[in-house]
Amino acid sequence: MIANKIDYYNVKKAALTLRALNHKLRQQLIKLIDEEQKLTVTEIYVRLRLEQSVASQHLAILRKAGIVSTQRDGKFIHYIINHKRIEEINKFVNELVA
């Protein structure tokens, strides 16, 4: 019998977060946003030559995982990297593979 019960809710949450990162296009989005520090969805889809709907879908996945967040500046919404969340994910992954 397992001494510690598995928290399946947190396992599922962790899997969704790692799945959000484990996608080539989302990795490109993260890299681009990180390099530019903040970008609008229009700037992102033009730079990566994507359909607006595709960029928005992938940004929504990253936002749900807490990897990116948004800042409103008048009528513009800028996407920024949530560096605190990235550090948490890195720590978790390092502990997981250690």
C-alpha positions in Angstrom: 0.0 0.0 0.0 1.2 3.5 -0.8 2.1 5.5 2.3 1.3 8.9 0.7 -1.9 9.3 -1.3 -1.5 10.7 -4.8 -3.1 14.1 -5.3 -4.6 13.4 -8.7 -5.9 17.0 -9.1 -2.4 18.4 -8.8 -1.0 15.6 -11.0 -3.5 16.5 -13.7 -2.7 20.2 -13.3 1.1 19.5 -13.6 0.5 17.4 -16.7 -1.5 20.2 -18.4 1.3 22.7 -17.6 4.0 20.4 -19.0 1.8 19.6 -22.0 1.5 23.4 -22.6 5.3 23.7 -22.7 5.8 20.5 -24.8 4.7 22.1 -28.1 7.1 23.5 -30.7 4.9 26.5 -31.6 4.2 27.4 -28.0 7.9 27.2 -27.3 8.4 29.7 -30.2 5.8 32.0 -28.7 7.5 31.9 -25.3 10.9 32.6 -26.8 9.5 35.5 -28.9 7.6 37.1 -26.0 10.6 36.6 -23.7 13.0 38.3 -26.2 10.7 41.3 -26.8 9.5 41.4 -23.2 5.9 42.2 -24.2 3.9 41.8 -27.4 0.3 42.1 -28.6 -1.4 39.2 -30.3 -1.2 41.1 -33.6 2.6 41.5 -33.2 2.9 37.9 -32.4 0.9 36.4 -35.3 2.6 38.8 -37.8 6.1 38.0 -36.6 5.5 34.2 -36.6 3.4 34.3 -39.8 0.4 32.6 -38.1 -3.4 32.9 -38.4 -4.7 35.2 -35.7 -7.0 32.4 -34.4 -4.0 29.9 -34.1 -1.9 32.4 -32.2 -4.8 33.2 -29.9 -5.6 29.5 -29.2 -2.0 28.8 -28.2 -1.7 32.0 -26.1 -4.8 30.9 -24.3 -3.2 27.5 -23.4 -0.1 29.3 -22.2 -2.2 31.8 -20.2 -4.3 29.0 -18.6 -1.0 27.2 -17.5 0.2 30.5 -16.0 3.2 30.7 -18.3 2.2 34.0 -19.9 0.0 36.8 -18.5 -1.6 39.9 -19.9 -1.2 43.6 -19.3 -3.8 46.1 -20.6 -2.4 49.3 -22.1 -5.4 51.3 -23.3 -7.0 49.3 -26.0 -4.0 47.0 -26.4 -3.4 43.8 -24.5 0.2 42.8 -24.2 1.4 39.3 -23.4 4.3 38.9 -21.0 6.2 35.9 -19.6 5.4 35.0 -16.0 9.0 34.4 -14.9 7.9 33.4 -11.4 5.8 30.6 -12.9 8.7 29.5 -15.2 11.0 29.3 -12.1 8.4 27.1 -10.3 8.1 24.8 -13.3 11.9 24.5 -13.6 12.1 23.7 -9.9 9.4 21.1 -10.2 10.9 19.4 -13.3 14.4 19.4 -11.7 13.0 17.7 -8.6 11.0 15.3 -10.8 14.0 14.1 -12.8 16.5 14.1 -9.9 
